[in-house]
């Protein structure tokens, strides 16, 4: 939304999806626990629903957490006890599918913003479900429109090879695209990655 501020788009394993999210990313059968929770919360006083919902999410498995995160982002419903709509009707299914999907439409919608970036880079690993094909589609569509975008692919799963990706690809992409005064941001990201991994910080010699 604000290429005039960020100037560079570097997406690591981006949350985009080719095809329908409902039925692949979101299993309709797994929505049932969320529906049951909504039903249970209808009997809870309105003043207590927020903390009861928070507690239920904290105690739920990772998949139910995904449904709550996805649903509240793309099909919010403040009037619902669970603050979102569930994909149980055609209209809501369309909202869910449009969340991470509709890549072609979104590229067309935001083309004017994409054209303003100094650089667009997408990286992903090979074993990340639908992410690799969707990321490749995004890069293909952007390039097809005459905007330069770069794609890097690495072997492994969703969180694999992060140090290499940050230090040797994201950082170098920033250095090649940003003017020197802005490179401190890239350096900060590298330091943050090293600290989180509890590894020695990379040498600053020659930077």
Secondary structure, 3 states (H helix, E strand, C coil): CCHHHHCEEEEECCCCCCCCCECCCECHHHHHHHHHHHHHHCCCCHHHHHHHHHHHHHCCCHHHHHHHHHHHHHCECCCCCCCECCCCCHHHHHHHHHHHCCHHHHHHHCHHHHCCCCEEEEEEECCCCCHHHHHHHHHHHHHHCCCCCEEEEECCCCCCCHHHHHHHHHHHHHHHHCCHHHHHHHHHHHHHHHHHCCCCCCCCCCC
